[in-house]
Amino acid sequence: MNNYSKIIEDKFSDIINRYGLVLAVKNQNETFLLGKIYAISIFIRRDELSIIYIDIASKNKFTEYDLGLFMVSKRFSPSDFGEKKEYSDHNELIAEALNRYSKKLLQYCDDILVGDKEWLKSYPWNSSAVAEDTKLFLLNNIGK
C-alpha cells in the first residue's frame, strides 16, 4: 500500500510555493493542490495517473476537467514525452511521471495555475460534475 502524497509534495513543491497552493490529502490514492478558485486532483492507483482540474465556480457548482489529457493533447510538444525508459519499481515510474507533469505545468500552464479560465473555452472534451464526497472534502479544506 503506497501513500503518494510525499512524492507529490516533493515533485510539485515549486508549483505549490510559486502559486500559493495548499496540499490536501484525501486518501492514499488522491491528493489535491488547492487554490482559491480551483483545485488540481492528482489520483494514482496502480498504473493509473490522473491529473484533474476542478473549477470551483461557487460552493454549489464544481466541474472537473481532465487537465492531464488537455496538457498532453494541447500543450505538450512531441519532445516532451522523452525516451522510453525502464524503471526499477512502480514508485520510480510514478515519481518520474509526476516530475514530468509538474515541470510541464510550470513550462506551459502558467495561465491555468494563476487561475485564468480562458483555456476552458478551448477544452474540447466533456466536463463532469464532481462527486459529492470530493466536493465535501474540498469545501472542508479550501481556505485552510
N, C-alpha and C positions, 0 to 999 in steps of 0.2 A: 504494500500500500504506500503510494507516494503522496507527499504533500508538496505541491509545486510552487506554493506561494513564495518560498525563499528564492527559488530560481527566478521567478517573475520579478520579485523585488530587486534582485541583482541586475537582471538584464534590462529592466525598464527604469532604473534609478535616474538616468538622465532626463527621461520624459517626465517622471514624477516630480523631480526638482524644478525643471525648466517651466513646466506648465501648472505647477501648484496642485497636482493631483494627489489624491489620498488613496492608499492601498487598502482594500477591504476584502477579507477572505470570507467567502460564503461557505465553502466546504473544501475538501481535499482536492476537488477537481476544478473548482471555479473561483477565480479571483477577479476583483474589479478594480479598475482605475477610475476614481470618481472625480468628476469636475462639478462645476456649479450647474451646468445645463446639459451635461451629457455624462455617460459612463461608458467605459470600454470593458466588456466581459472577455476574459481570457479563460477558455474552457479547454481542459486537457484530460483525455481519457484514452488509454492505450495508444493507438496510432492516430488519434483524432486531436487536432488542434484547431480551435475556432476562435476567431477574434471578431467580436460583435460590437458594433457601435449602438448605444441606446440613447435615442433622442428623448430628452426629458422636457417636453413642451409645457407640461403643467403637472400638478400632482395627480391628475386624473388620466393623463394621456402619455404613455411611454411607448415608443415604437423602436423596434430593433432592425438593424441593417447589417448585412454581412460585410464588415469592414475588410476582413482578410481577402475575400473574393474581389471586392472593389479594388483593393490595392494591387493584387496580382493582375487583374484584368485591365485596369485603367491607369495605373501609376507606375508599375514596375516596368523596367526595360528587360529585354532578354538576358542581358549580362547580370542582372540582379539575382538570378537563380543559382549562379555559381556552378561549380562542377559537382557531379555526383560523388559522394564520399561514403566510406564505410565508417560506422560508429561502433565504439566498444560496447555501449549499452544504450538502453532506451532513454535514460536521463541525459546522456550526451547528445542524442538526436534532438530531444525536446529543447535542451539548452541552446543548441545551435539554431534551431528554428525560431525560438523566441528572440535570440540575439539578432537574427536577420530581420525579423519584423520590427523590432524596436529601432534598429538603425534606419530602416526604410521609412518608418513613420516619421522619424526626425528629418530625413532627407526629402521626402516627397509630400508630407501631410501636415505641415505647419498650420495650414488653414483649418484643418479639422481639429487639431489639438488646441488651437486658441479659441475654438467654439464657433467658427464660421460655419454656417449650414448651407451655403450656396452649393456645395458639392452634392447635396441630397437631390437637387433638381436634375442632375445628370445620372442619378442612380438608376440603372435600367431594370433591376430585378424587383420582385415583390418584397415589400417590407412586411413585418408582422408585429402583432401586439406582444407585449412582454408578459410572460407567465406571472400569475398573481404572487407566487412565493418570491420571485425575483423582484417584482415591483415593491412588495413589502420590505424586503431586505434593503433595497435601495433607498426607500423612503426613511428607513430607520438609520441609515448610515450617511446619507448626503448631508453635508454641513457639519460633520463632526470634526 
